[in-house]
């Protein structure tokens, strides 16, 4: 109890990728964490980091020396629950339907949004979210590299591409149907009270509705369920468009120019004055990483180009018109 009260008195900072498409962050991994904190009414600052587009640490939440990374202990939300910071799921942990719904969203729908962003669409949205702050040659090559990684992760090859696409969309359709039935006309998915399930699904739904192009197959399947659309837009208006307050996010729109896990006060336009402390080994490591970031990215580009040269062009499955792909 004392630990909880101490944590509540601290200032939390959520670090995400930048806002686009009328969303506080357009990153499919970041938005659910933002929504979870809003549903829990936990005050936090919102800051952006675009230095490491391929970092699996983002999003993360920090407060003083405490930090919860995306790539640790099942993700940020699970870490916040385990560490006693905020837990909306205590009443649902043993409910079979809640557990199965969570697994379905975390697998079938996560695969579907990943496929749509990187493979099933023209890729403009993904490029804008992750690589728009990089120089075009580096951003372009890193984008193509990520497309290749996503295809490997989803088990997509030249021979089974059509079959895998059908499977991904079929599972998404089943998931939307089950979630629509479960939701009905309630405000939330279970017991008419918020949980991390709502945060995860709402993040998915908002990215699908607002980030994916109108021609998106996944978007069209979601639009078949009017109650899900109403649910998403209602909660978006209530928790995202209602403006910042004492229990909401305090925005700092200047993108971070530092590496993850640097002292968050250095990212604010008006940093708070506080005594200097000795940097931890972890912070020193990230500072060195930031210093050599451009060199590392250039090396990654050269390595990727050499790897591409070792594969048959058909295996890479990049569209012929991709070379003409331009971005604003």
One Martini backbone bead per residue (centre of mass of N, CA, C, O) as a GRO file, in nm:
protein
  328
    1UNK     BB    1   0.060   0.062  -0.022
    2UNK     BB    2   0.301   0.252   0.009
    3UNK     BB    3   0.407   0.204  -0.277
    4UNK     BB    4   0.162   0.317  -0.425
    5UNK     BB    5   0.167   0.604  -0.301
    6UNK     BB    6   0.450   0.673  -0.402
    7UNK     BB    7   0.388   0.638  -0.706
    8UNK     BB    8   0.156   0.848  -0.726
    9UNK     BB    9   0.360   1.092  -0.655
   10UNK     BB   10   0.483   1.044  -0.913
   11UNK     BB   11   0.627   1.098  -1.225
   12UNK     BB   12   0.514   1.005  -1.541
   13UNK     BB   13   0.658   0.865  -1.848
   14UNK     BB   14   0.563   0.843  -2.187
   15UNK     BB   15   0.726   0.671  -2.453
   16UNK     BB   16   0.691   0.737  -2.800
   17UNK     BB   17   0.569   0.776  -3.089
   18UNK     BB   18   0.448   0.977  -3.305
   19UNK     BB   19   0.196   1.184  -3.406
   20UNK     BB   20  -0.084   1.065  -3.605
   21UNK     BB   21  -0.396   1.061  -3.736
   22UNK     BB   22  -0.530   1.188  -3.470
   23UNK     BB   23  -0.310   1.066  -3.276
   24UNK     BB   24  -0.092   1.052  -3.011
   25UNK     BB   25  -0.018   0.767  -3.145
   26UNK     BB   26   0.053   0.544  -3.431
   27UNK     BB   27   0.154   0.315  -3.266
   28UNK     BB   28   0.046  -0.009  -3.202
   29UNK     BB   29   0.215  -0.033  -2.922
   30UNK     BB   30   0.162   0.254  -2.785
   31UNK     BB   31  -0.147   0.313  -2.768
   32UNK     BB   32  -0.235   0.105  -2.547
   33UNK     BB   33  -0.070   0.238  -2.319
   34UNK     BB   34  -0.204   0.510  -2.323
   35UNK     BB   35  -0.493   0.402  -2.268
   36UNK     BB   36  -0.437   0.259  -2.002
   37UNK     BB   37  -0.361   0.515  -1.842
   38UNK     BB   38  -0.631   0.657  -1.893
   39UNK     BB   39  -0.819   0.439  -1.768
   40UNK     BB   40  -0.651   0.470  -1.483
   41UNK     BB   41  -0.586   0.771  -1.414
   42UNK     BB   42  -0.278   0.825  -1.483
   43UNK     BB   43  -0.048   1.045  -1.453
   44UNK     BB   44   0.121   1.187  -1.752
   45UNK     BB   45   0.375   1.211  -1.970
   46UNK     BB   46   0.429   1.297  -2.320
   47UNK     BB   47   0.676   1.143  -2.528
   48UNK     BB   48   0.922   1.150  -2.800
   49UNK     BB   49   1.083   0.889  -3.010
   50UNK     BB   50   1.290   0.890  -3.333
   51UNK     BB   51   1.580   0.753  -3.331
   52UNK     BB   52   1.461   0.441  -3.291
   53UNK     BB   53   1.273   0.267  -3.517
   54UNK     BB   54   1.382  -0.046  -3.414
   55UNK     BB   55   1.295  -0.034  -3.125
   56UNK     BB   56   1.179  -0.260  -2.857
   57UNK     BB   57   1.143  -0.047  -2.610
   58UNK     BB   58   0.919   0.084  -2.767
   59UNK     BB   59   0.753   0.149  -2.529
   60UNK     BB   60   0.788   0.357  -2.222
   61UNK     BB   61   0.807   0.377  -1.861
   62UNK     BB   62   0.891   0.654  -1.636
   63UNK     BB   63   1.031   0.702  -1.286
   64UNK     BB   64   1.307   0.797  -1.238
   65UNK     BB   65   1.450   0.477  -1.192
   66UNK     BB   66   1.200   0.383  -1.329
   67UNK     BB   67   1.140   0.114  -1.580
   68UNK     BB   68   0.918   0.017  -1.862
   69UNK     BB   69   0.954  -0.205  -2.109
   70UNK     BB   70   0.844  -0.362  -2.397
   71UNK     BB   71   1.085  -0.608  -2.381
   72UNK     BB   72   0.959  -0.671  -2.085
   73UNK     BB   73   0.757  -0.881  -1.925
   74UNK     BB   74   0.524  -0.857  -2.166
   75UNK     BB   75   0.544  -0.555  -2.127
   76UNK     BB   76   0.429  -0.267  -1.998
   77UNK     BB   77   0.160  -0.352  -1.870
   78UNK     BB   78   0.267  -0.600  -1.717
   79UNK     BB   79   0.476  -0.446  -1.553
   80UNK     BB   80   0.280  -0.252  -1.406
   81UNK     BB   81   0.133  -0.483  -1.265
   82UNK     BB   82   0.371  -0.633  -1.122
   83UNK     BB   83   0.473  -0.346  -0.977
   84UNK     BB   84   0.207  -0.185  -0.870
   85UNK     BB   85   0.108   0.066  -1.034
   86UNK     BB   86  -0.120  -0.069  -1.242
   87UNK     BB   87  -0.446  -0.257  -1.213
   88UNK     BB   88  -0.728  -0.371  -1.422
   89UNK     BB   89  -0.717  -0.721  -1.395
   90UNK     BB   90  -0.784  -0.863  -1.117
   91UNK     BB   91  -1.092  -0.964  -1.198
   92UNK     BB   92  -0.984  -1.144  -1.480
   93UNK     BB   93  -0.749  -1.365  -1.457
   94UNK     BB   94  -0.983  -1.622  -1.422
   95UNK     BB   95  -1.130  -1.559  -1.694
   96UNK     BB   96  -1.169  -1.738  -1.974
   97UNK     BB   97  -1.278  -1.528  -2.181
   98UNK     BB   98  -1.063  -1.313  -2.131
   99UNK     BB   99  -0.816  -1.486  -2.204
  100UNK     BB  100  -0.903  -1.559  -2.496
  101UNK     BB  101  -0.931  -1.269  -2.600
  102UNK     BB  102  -0.641  -1.183  -2.549
  103UNK     BB  103  -0.509  -1.395  -2.734
  104UNK     BB  104  -0.651  -1.305  -2.996
  105UNK     BB  105  -0.543  -1.013  -3.004
  106UNK     BB  106  -0.228  -1.090  -2.967
  107UNK     BB  107  -0.241  -1.255  -3.245
  108UNK     BB  108  -0.443  -1.215  -3.482
  109UNK     BB  109  -0.455  -0.895  -3.472
  110UNK     BB  110  -0.151  -0.843  -3.470
  111UNK     BB  111  -0.097  -0.977  -3.745
  112UNK     BB  112  -0.294  -0.804  -3.915
  113UNK     BB  113  -0.167  -0.521  -3.866
  114UNK     BB  114   0.115  -0.597  -3.963
  115UNK     BB  115   0.036  -0.675  -4.250
  116UNK     BB  116  -0.099  -0.410  -4.339
  117UNK     BB  117   0.138  -0.210  -4.292
  118UNK     BB  118   0.375  -0.389  -4.462
  119UNK     BB  119   0.199  -0.560  -4.700
  120UNK     BB  120  -0.124  -0.492  -4.765
  121UNK     BB  121  -0.003  -0.217  -4.832
  122UNK     BB  122   0.186   0.067  -4.941
  123UNK     BB  123   0.344   0.177  -4.657
  124UNK     BB  124   0.302   0.480  -4.575
  125UNK     BB  125   0.225   0.462  -4.278
  126UNK     BB  126   0.477   0.317  -4.171
  127UNK     BB  127   0.682   0.524  -4.266
  128UNK     BB  128   0.571   0.765  -4.104
  129UNK     BB  129   0.600   0.642  -3.817
  130UNK     BB  130   0.924   0.536  -3.841
  131UNK     BB  131   1.092   0.713  -4.103
  132UNK     BB  132   1.041   1.034  -4.147
  133UNK     BB  133   1.319   1.134  -3.984
  134UNK     BB  134   1.477   1.015  -4.206
  135UNK     BB  135   1.662   0.966  -4.447
  136UNK     BB  136   1.571   0.829  -4.735
  137UNK     BB  137   1.773   0.595  -4.777
  138UNK     BB  138   1.753   0.477  -4.492
  139UNK     BB  139   1.445   0.454  -4.467
  140UNK     BB  140   1.401   0.271  -4.713
  141UNK     BB  141   1.578   0.028  -4.628
  142UNK     BB  142   1.445  -0.021  -4.349
  143UNK     BB  143   1.169  -0.077  -4.463
  144UNK     BB  144   1.244  -0.326  -4.639
  145UNK     BB  145   1.356  -0.487  -4.405
  146UNK     BB  146   1.087  -0.500  -4.242
  147UNK     BB  147   0.922  -0.647  -4.452
  148UNK     BB  148   1.095  -0.901  -4.446
  149UNK     BB  149   1.059  -0.964  -4.142
  150UNK     BB  150   0.750  -0.990  -4.145
  151UNK     BB  151   0.736  -1.225  -4.343
  152UNK     BB  152   0.890  -1.419  -4.164
  153UNK     BB  153   0.709  -1.401  -3.909
  154UNK     BB  154   0.443  -1.490  -4.092
  155UNK     BB  155   0.529  -1.705  -4.314
  156UNK     BB  156   0.605  -1.559  -4.590
  157UNK     BB  157   0.594  -1.657  -4.927
  158UNK     BB  158   0.576  -1.693  -5.260
  159UNK     BB  159   0.392  -1.960  -5.241
  160UNK     BB  160   0.195  -1.857  -4.967
  161UNK     BB  161   0.076  -1.566  -4.975
  162UNK     BB  162  -0.229  -1.609  -5.033
  163UNK     BB  163  -0.290  -1.806  -4.802
  164UNK     BB  164  -0.197  -1.622  -4.564
  165UNK     BB  165  -0.391  -1.392  -4.619
  166UNK     BB  166  -0.651  -1.553  -4.577
  167UNK     BB  167  -0.591  -1.635  -4.283
  168UNK     BB  168  -0.565  -1.355  -4.157
  169UNK     BB  169  -0.853  -1.250  -4.237
  170UNK     BB  170  -1.018  -1.479  -4.113
  171UNK     BB  171  -0.928  -1.433  -3.819
  172UNK     BB  172  -1.019  -1.140  -3.799
  173UNK     BB  173  -1.319  -1.193  -3.851
  174UNK     BB  174  -1.362  -1.374  -3.605
  175UNK     BB  175  -1.269  -1.171  -3.391
  176UNK     BB  176  -1.475  -0.947  -3.450
  177UNK     BB  177  -1.726  -1.118  -3.396
  178UNK     BB  178  -1.663  -1.191  -3.099
  179UNK     BB  179  -1.630  -0.896  -2.994
  180UNK     BB  180  -1.908  -0.792  -3.077
  181UNK     BB  181  -2.070  -0.989  -2.904
  182UNK     BB  182  -1.939  -0.918  -2.632
  183UNK     BB  183  -2.004  -0.611  -2.630
  184UNK     BB  184  -2.239  -0.492  -2.769
  185UNK     BB  185  -2.362  -0.207  -2.562
  186UNK     BB  186  -2.119  -0.159  -2.415
  187UNK     BB  187  -1.841   0.019  -2.294
  188UNK     BB  188  -1.716  -0.264  -2.229
  189UNK     BB  189  -1.616  -0.595  -2.251
  190UNK     BB  190  -1.615  -0.626  -1.919
  191UNK     BB  191  -1.844  -0.545  -1.685
  192UNK     BB  192  -1.838  -0.243  -1.765
  193UNK     BB  193  -1.510  -0.237  -1.746
  194UNK     BB  194  -1.190  -0.164  -1.748
  195UNK     BB  195  -0.909  -0.300  -1.938
  196UNK     BB  196  -0.646  -0.421  -2.117
  197UNK     BB  197  -0.832  -0.520  -2.340
  198UNK     BB  198  -0.934  -0.241  -2.424
  199UNK     BB  199  -0.663  -0.113  -2.488
  200UNK     BB  200  -0.575  -0.312  -2.710
  201UNK     BB  201  -0.830  -0.299  -2.894
  202UNK     BB  202  -0.852   0.007  -2.927
  203UNK     BB  203  -0.580   0.045  -3.058
  204UNK     BB  204  -0.640  -0.131  -3.301
  205UNK     BB  205  -0.898   0.012  -3.404
  206UNK     BB  206  -0.774   0.299  -3.446
  207UNK     BB  207  -0.557   0.217  -3.647
  208UNK     BB  208  -0.750   0.091  -3.854
  209UNK     BB  209  -0.934   0.353  -3.897
  210UNK     BB  210  -0.688   0.593  -3.917
  211UNK     BB  211  -0.428   0.460  -4.070
  212UNK     BB  212  -0.556   0.304  -4.266
  213UNK     BB  213  -0.666   0.274  -4.562
  214UNK     BB  214  -0.967   0.262  -4.733
  215UNK     BB  215  -0.862  -0.011  -4.892
  216UNK     BB  216  -0.865  -0.183  -4.653
  217UNK     BB  217  -0.951  -0.494  -4.553
  218UNK     BB  218  -0.949  -0.474  -4.245
  219UNK     BB  219  -1.123  -0.220  -4.225
  220UNK     BB  220  -1.378  -0.342  -4.362
  221UNK     BB  221  -1.424  -0.562  -4.141
  222UNK     BB  222  -1.466  -0.368  -3.905
  223UNK     BB  223  -1.710  -0.197  -4.037
  224UNK     BB  224  -1.925  -0.436  -3.998
  225UNK     BB  225  -1.911  -0.326  -3.685
  226UNK     BB  226  -2.084  -0.086  -3.533
  227UNK     BB  227  -2.021  -0.123  -3.226
  228UNK     BB  228  -1.713  -0.093  -3.251
  229UNK     BB  229  -1.707   0.189  -3.372
  230UNK     BB  230  -1.855   0.328  -3.141
  231UNK     BB  231  -1.661   0.244  -2.919
  232UNK     BB  232  -1.405   0.379  -3.035
  233UNK     BB  233  -1.513   0.675  -3.067
  234UNK     BB  234  -1.607   0.722  -2.779
  235UNK     BB  235  -1.329   0.668  -2.634
  236UNK     BB  236  -1.171   0.872  -2.794
  237UNK     BB  237  -1.328   1.120  -2.696
  238UNK     BB  238  -1.292   1.067  -2.383
  239UNK     BB  239  -0.953   0.993  -2.376
  240UNK     BB  240  -0.829   1.188  -2.620
  241UNK     BB  241  -1.023   1.455  -2.693
  242UNK     BB  242  -1.065   1.590  -2.395
  243UNK     BB  243  -0.798   1.653  -2.296
  244UNK     BB  244  -0.599   1.777  -2.071
  245UNK     BB  245  -0.530   1.680  -1.729
  246UNK     BB  246  -0.468   1.578  -1.414
  247UNK     BB  247  -0.541   1.268  -1.538
  248UNK     BB  248  -0.362   1.322  -1.783
  249UNK     BB  249  -0.188   1.410  -2.042
  250UNK     BB  250   0.132   1.572  -2.090
  251UNK     BB  251   0.242   1.749  -2.352
  252UNK     BB  252   0.544   1.689  -2.566
  253UNK     BB  253   0.611   1.762  -2.903
  254UNK     BB  254   0.906   1.729  -2.889
  255UNK     BB  255   1.125   1.540  -3.015
  256UNK     BB  256   1.346   1.314  -2.945
  257UNK     BB  257   1.724   1.328  -2.940
  258UNK     BB  258   1.745   1.070  -2.776
  259UNK     BB  259   1.793   0.800  -2.610
  260UNK     BB  260   1.690   0.554  -2.452
  261UNK     BB  261   1.707   0.622  -2.107
  262UNK     BB  262   1.706   0.911  -2.066
  263UNK     BB  263   1.674   1.177  -1.901
  264UNK     BB  264   1.363   1.326  -1.923
  265UNK     BB  265   1.435   1.632  -1.865
  266UNK     BB  266   1.593   1.670  -2.147
  267UNK     BB  267   1.313   1.670  -2.329
  268UNK     BB  268   1.212   1.926  -2.225
  269UNK     BB  269   1.148   2.257  -2.286
  270UNK     BB  270   1.104   2.278  -1.948
  271UNK     BB  271   1.303   2.192  -1.731
  272UNK     BB  272   1.357   2.061  -1.437
  273UNK     BB  273   1.505   2.130  -1.146
  274UNK     BB  274   1.780   1.911  -1.057
  275UNK     BB  275   1.988   1.716  -0.926
  276UNK     BB  276   2.266   1.570  -0.991
  277UNK     BB  277   2.347   1.247  -1.113
  278UNK     BB  278   2.479   0.957  -1.143
  279UNK     BB  279   2.537   0.766  -1.396
  280UNK     BB  280   2.454   0.488  -1.526
  281UNK     BB  281   2.555   0.233  -1.718
  282UNK     BB  282   2.306   0.239  -1.899
  283UNK     BB  283   2.317   0.541  -1.976
  284UNK     BB  284   2.600   0.533  -2.100
  285UNK     BB  285   2.534   0.335  -2.321
  286UNK     BB  286   2.314   0.509  -2.464
  287UNK     BB  287   2.497   0.748  -2.524
  288UNK     BB  288   2.682   0.594  -2.715
  289UNK     BB  289   2.461   0.513  -2.912
  290UNK     BB  290   2.382   0.799  -2.998
  291UNK     BB  291   2.662   0.887  -3.108
  292UNK     BB  292   2.657   0.618  -3.324
  293UNK     BB  293   2.394   0.602  -3.496
  294UNK     BB  294   2.459   0.678  -3.792
  295UNK     BB  295   2.677   0.465  -3.831
  296UNK     BB  296   2.498   0.218  -3.771
  297UNK     BB  297   2.288   0.265  -3.995
  298UNK     BB  298   2.484   0.254  -4.231
  299UNK     BB  299   2.575  -0.035  -4.174
  300UNK     BB  300   2.293  -0.162  -4.203
  301UNK     BB  301   2.257  -0.090  -4.498
  302UNK     BB  302   2.504  -0.242  -4.611
  303UNK     BB  303   2.424  -0.521  -4.502
  304UNK     BB  304   2.150  -0.542  -4.641
  305UNK     BB  305   2.251  -0.517  -4.930
  306UNK     BB  306   2.424  -0.776  -4.913
  307UNK     BB  307   2.187  -0.966  -4.851
  308UNK     BB  308   2.017  -0.906  -5.101
  309UNK     BB  309   2.238  -1.017  -5.299
  310UNK     BB  310   2.189  -1.329  -5.183
  311UNK     BB  311   1.907  -1.304  -5.306
  312UNK     BB  312   1.636  -1.366  -5.459
  313UNK     BB  313   1.410  -1.145  -5.582
  314UNK     BB  314   1.157  -1.329  -5.534
  315UNK     BB  315   1.191  -1.373  -5.223
  316UNK     BB  316   1.148  -1.071  -5.140
  317UNK     BB  317   0.879  -0.948  -5.271
  318UNK     BB  318   0.909  -0.686  -5.430
  319UNK     BB  319   0.772  -0.451  -5.587
  320UNK     BB  320   0.816  -0.292  -5.885
  321UNK     BB  321   0.693  -0.003  -5.777
  322UNK     BB  322   0.878   0.063  -5.522
  323UNK     BB  323   1.093   0.258  -5.646
  324UNK     BB  324   0.854   0.492  -5.677
  325UNK     BB  325   0.844   0.557  -5.385
  326UNK     BB  326   0.689   0.826  -5.214
  327UNK     BB  327   0.735   1.105  -4.983
  328UNK     BB  328   0.654   1.381  -4.777
   0.00000   0.00000   0.00000
